[in-house]
Amino acid sequence: MRAQPKASHYINGRYVEDQGGPALSVTYPATGEQIAALHGATPNILELAVASAREAQPAWARLKPVERGRILRRASDILRARNEELSRLETLDTGKPIQETLVADAASAADALEFFAGAIGAYNGEYIDLGGPFAYTRREPLGICVGIGAWNYPIQIAGWKSAPALAMGNAMIFKPSENTPLSALALAEIYTEAGLPDGLFNVVQGFGDVGAALASHEAVDKVSVTGSVATGKKVLALAGGHMKHATMELGGKSPIVIFDDADLENAIGGAMLGNFYSSGQVCSNGTRVFVQKVLHDRFVERLVERAKTIRLGDPLDPETQMGPLVNKAQHEKVLGYIEIGKSEGATLALGGSVPSMQGFDGGLFIEPTIFTGVTDTMRIAREEIFGPVMSVLSFDDEDEVIERANDTPFGLAAGVFTKDLPRAHRVIGQIKAGTCWINAYNLTPVEMPFGGMKQSGIGRENALAALCHYSQVKTVYVETGNVESPY
Ligand code: NDP
């Protein structure tokens, strides 16, 4: 199986190679087979990307917003028309089942392009009445924005970052995760086909050092990262050192709170979605599932029964519901946490092993895993695992569960399941998390802002909030009388 692109980087509307960059081997996580061989960017490649973005951005910013939107809209249509082929590419790159990539990856990027294509025409500054004189504000682009992506939703992340950046009149240089470098190149081709002027969306490959070089480049005005808290802190420090704008979409250890009056099947469905989708490699996953004591045993029994039916297997088979993890390091990390959970005294209610699957000997699979009897101090309840490992904890009352849900340095997401709606709003109102759900979990339509509180991040993606983070305010005072001067 090959998915070799024409070259490693996409700059100024065309593919570019520089064999001097470090080798970057791309493998299919289901088999370990190499599907592409690329090179990380050299300083020369980075300078080419920066120079073309610098050249292209001012004219782009001068276009009428609806004209920029029209191009994004065309790109969104192409993404949808090519969804099947892009989903296959994403499955090969990430190992996620095609059943998921068909609906959650290129399709989500297309949603973002479509949304910002329309929204930008209505995104304006304000008029401020000063009783005679007045002022107005302009929303102006930042200039060159850098996007740095994680490996779990590669084209979605590239779309979520580039759509608001471009709609607002910026240029973007995007560095995908070195684990999943392919689909951002496809997005760049699509932008060109849709009529985006050359240089406005450049893709450069590489490891963390390439991200760091971009984040500290003097020509760059903003950096937006999706990744771990540790990476976010490093990039934010670099951006701060140069007074650049920054958006940080980082990790979490989010709570799902299930009260005893919740609809049992819906709560279990939400908890499973929030732990096993994408083999658990989702930043907003609700990996601490708090269940009220009266419901606890019934919940666990039915949860295990349902989780047993999850179909692991060939990611390209449309019937497969769970694929492998993205790479060996992540596979080992997750298995390590399963051992930690056992040694900490949690009860392994399901899974915990590497399944053997015919034809996928090199595959990085892990069974859906459920721990019960988990306590707040266990490492599996405190640290982000980023794999298919759910921790179930029990609680007695509302005040207690709010305090325990908030007892974490993270604050990305939270969910509450209950039929008592006043209670649902009361509880969500007190949980310190940026993205919350009531009687649902992990749905992230582009119309709603997405992002974290506390160490889970700064800034928001999607919705009009993202346009705010890809623009800056200029205030203009207008005098309508004489200048009153004491001199
Ligand atoms: P990493 O934090 O390891 O990497 C994220 C990106 O940053 C990669 O492109 C990486 O490059 C790059 N990078 C690494 N070091 C630096 C540096 N010093 N300067 C600049 N860039 C750097 O995350 P993963 O890709 O491993 O993804 C998993 C993590 O991301 C999880 O913790 C998860 O919670 C989080 N995540 C958060 C999301 C959110 O929206 N909040 C969404 C998805 C994931 P390279 O990979 O090439 O080293």
Boltz pocket constraint, residues with backbone or C-beta under 6 A from the ligand:
constraints:
  - pocket:
      binder: B
      contacts: [[A, 148], [A, 149], [A, 150], [A, 151], [A, 152], [A, 153], [A, 175], [A, 176], [A, 177], [A, 178], [A, 179], [A, 206], [A, 207], [A, 208], [A, 209], [A, 210], [A, 211], [A, 212], [A, 213], [A, 215], [A, 225], [A, 226], [A, 227], [A, 228], [A, 229], [A, 230], [A, 231], [A, 232], [A, 234], [A, 235], [A, 248], [A, 249], [A, 250], [A, 251], [A, 252], [A, 281], [A, 282], [A, 283], [A, 284], [A, 384], [A, 386], [A, 412], [A, 456], [A, 457]]
      max_distance: 6.0
